[in-house]
Structure formats: structure tokens, C-alpha cells
Amino acid sequence: METHRSLQDLDGGRCYGMNPSSTSRPLRTTGILINMQFPGPQIDAVTNDNIVINVFNNLI
């Protein structure tokens, strides 16, 4: 069962469509965020909302 698909965005980024209802385990994860924030700001959403999160990784 596929849980996400990657689409090439117009500006060269990637767009992932996640479907948390198709996973068999909780999606709770821990992450380190930018600007000295941990955890990051809460995202409030309801079913069928579209959310765009831009992530820039300059570690390499």
C-alpha cells in the first residue's frame, strides 16, 4: 500500500502527499527545527485542508 507520492514542483522542489489514515502505526515523531524552536509551532488543520511546509536543508 502506497502512503505517499512525490511530485516534482515547478521550482525544483518536491511535493509529498501524505495519507496518515493508510498507515498502521502512529505518525508521532520527534524532530529538531530551525530558529531555536523545539517543538515547532502547532499546525491546526482539518480534513481536506491543504498544507504547504517549505524545508531547506543546508547541512551539506
Secondary structure, DSSP 8 states (H G I E B T S, - for coil): ---EEEEE-TTS-EEEEE-GGG-SS--------STT-SS-------TT------------
